Amino acid sequence: MGWIRRYKIAKFGVDDAAFSEPIPSPKQNLWRQLFTYQALSLRWPGAARAALALGIPGLIALLLGFENEMLLIATGAYAVISGEGHPFRYRWKPMAIIGVLLVAGVTMGSFIGQEVQELVSETGNTWWISITVIFSSIVAAILVFGANSLRMTAPGIFFIVMVTSSSQMSSGLGLMPWQVGMWATVGAVSAWILGILPALIDPHAPERQADENLEKAVEKYEKSPSYAVQERHGASSALNTVWVALKDAGIISGGRVIRKSQSDLVARALTAQNQLAALNEGVTDVTGGTEYENLSPTGPNRVAIPHGRLTAPYTIYRSIHRYSHSTLTAQKVFWASILSGMISIAFGLGRPDWAIASVVLVLQWGLEKVPGSVRALHRLLGSIISLGIFVLVHITQPAAWPLLLILVICQFYAEIFVV
């Protein structure tokens, strides 16, 4: 017996030999990490709504002769993505909040960018652009703290930071800040309507999809070799998603069913929950016992309906600590944004907003080492592909109609690959 093993047993009462499955290896297949598609459900319906949220108002803007303004509609149209997966009864809320933040960010960014460009023109000193870097970095840090505290899912607050930063470079369009905000509002309102519209066809589709995803995850966990940790985590996360969806849909409240017409969705969730508990009966924990040795898969503790998610004020309050994950991640994002933005200005690259957007995309969830490196590679490869598309567009100089079509297609695939 090695000294490390003896120390663990003496100090913590833990013997690695008691594990029923091997400890996951940190060395994983790089190709799999780069190209595995991490989604249980179809993404194309949400992607189609994201594309239409830009395409429909963009088409109307073109018909009215507003070609430059067409591009600004996209800054508000990103709001539709924040509603995906949520029940329609609740979906309007995150889309409205994100829409307001997008419009506010674009308007403030445009105002600051206009003032900074005037200072640069008057003095000839490009370091005035550092004001936009500081502003964007502060916005990014605050939003990243909130996103991690609230346990938001992808894409999080990335699009808010991206449009806030990039709008500071919109002074060349010859538009006033209020005009920039107005066109962003058009996109946000369009996104809100398209996000809610499917409720007229199938008002309970998101809740049913959450149940189906849970059943798939439990089935995958059951078929995994030695009940692998990754599959068990996926099934547990899907279970939590289902109960949150049923609570947001107004089907359950206070641990009981309040909308009897949708009780079949609750029954499916409870069946999958019991199946998951039964599978976990045989999982050995670090002490050598089973994780659920005192719980029967059919006992009252396993069939209880949870009360729902924690409130937003509480989740933010509990993260206000210097060593919380939210605080540490916000600090990383802030300093990395400042550094990358200042380096961009020093080298005369002219677009520090893209550097800050890249920082947020890679670091916003506080990923460490391997996952963070994979996310950075995703960003790098995506940027190279996007630059290639931009070069083709710049060379061919398409008219406004083909350009709108290209933007709609890009919007569609941005939502497809956001996972």
C-alpha positions, 0 to 999 in steps of 0.5 A, a space after each residue: 500500500 502506497 503512502 498516498 493511499 495510506 494518508 487518504 485512508 487515515 485523513 479522510 477515510 477514503 480508499 480509492 480501491 473502494 470505487 466501483 468505477 475507475 476515476 476518470 482520466 484527465 487525458 481524453 481524445 482531443 478530436 472528440 472534445 473538439 467535434 462532439 456535438 453536445 445536444 440531446 434535442 434538435 436545434 433547428 427550430 430555435 435556429 430557424 427562429 433566430 434566422 427569421 428574427 433577423 430576416 423578416 425585419 431585415 427584409 422590411 428594412 430593405 424594402 423601405 430603403 434602409 440598407 445600413 440599418 438592416 445590419 443593426 437589427 441583428 443586434 436586437 434579434 439575438 434575444 430570441 436565443 435566450 428563450 429557447 428551451 423555456 416553457 412559453 408561459 415563462 419564455 417571454 421573461 428572459 427574452 424581454 430582459 435580454 432584449 432590454 439589455 441588448 438595446 441598452 448596451 447598443 445605445 450606450 455603446 454607440 454614445 460612448 463610441 461617438 464621443 471617443 471618435 470625436 476625441 480621436 479626431 480632435 487630438 489624433 491620439 488613438 489611446 482615447 479608444 481605451 475608454 471603450 475598452 474599459 467600458 466594455 470590460 466593466 460591462 463584461 465583468 458585471 454580466 459574467 458575474 450575473 450569468 454564473 450566479 444565475 447558472 445561465 446556459 449557453 450562450 449566456 451573456 456573450 451576445 450582449 457583450 459582443 453588441 455592446 462592444 461592437 456598437 462603439 464602432 458604429 459611428 461610421 454609419 452616420 447614425 445617432 445613438 438613439 437611432 442605433 437603439 431604435 433599430 436594435 429595438 426592432 430586432 428585439 421586438 421581432 425576436 420576442 414575437 417569433 419566440 412566443 409565436 410557436 405557442 399558438 401551435 403547441 403550447 406545451 412542446 418545451 415541457 414535453 421535449 424536456 421529458 423526452 430529453 430526460 428519458 434519453 439521458 436515463 436510457 443512455 446512462 443505463 446502457 453506459 459501461 459501469 454507469 459512467 460518471 459523465 452519463 450519470 451527471 447528464 441524467 441528473 442535469 436533465 432531471 433538474 431541467 425537467 422539474 424547472 420546466 414544469 415549475 415555469 410552465 405552471 404545472 407544478 407548484 409547492 411540490 404538487 400538481 396544480 394543472 391536472 390536464 398536464 399531469 401526464 408530463 409529471 408522471 413521465 418525470 417521476 417515472 424517469 426519476 425513479 428509474 434513475 434512483 434505481 440505477 444509482 442503487 448499485 453505484 458505490 461511493 467513496 466510502 464503500 457504501 452506496 450513494 442511496 443505500 438508505 433510500 428506496 427507489 419507490 420510497 416517499 423521498 424518491 417520488 416527491 415533487 421538488 419545489 422549484 428553482 432558487 430565487 434570482 436575488 438569493 443566487 446572486 446574494 450567495 455569490 457575493 464572495 471574493 472566492 466564489 466561482 462567479 467572482 473569480 470568473 468575473 475578475 478573470 474576464 475583466 483583466 483579460 479584457 483590459 489586457 487584450 483590448 490594450 494590446 489591440 490598441 497598442 498594435 494599431 489593430 483598430 477593433 479591440 471590441 473583437 478581442 473582448 468578445 473573444 475573451 468573454 466567449 472563452 472565459 465566461 463560464 470559468 472553464 479551466 485548462 483543457 475545457 478552456 483550451 478547447 473552447 479557445 480553439 473553437 473560437 479560433 477556428 470559428 474566427 478563421 472560418 468567419 474571416 474567410 466568409 468575410 473575405 468572399 463577401 468583401 471581394 464579391 461586394 454582393 447587393 443588399 439582398 444577397 447580403 441579408 441572405 448571408 447574414 440569415 444563414 450565419 445567424 442560423 448556424 450560430 444557433 446550431 453550433 452554440 452548444 
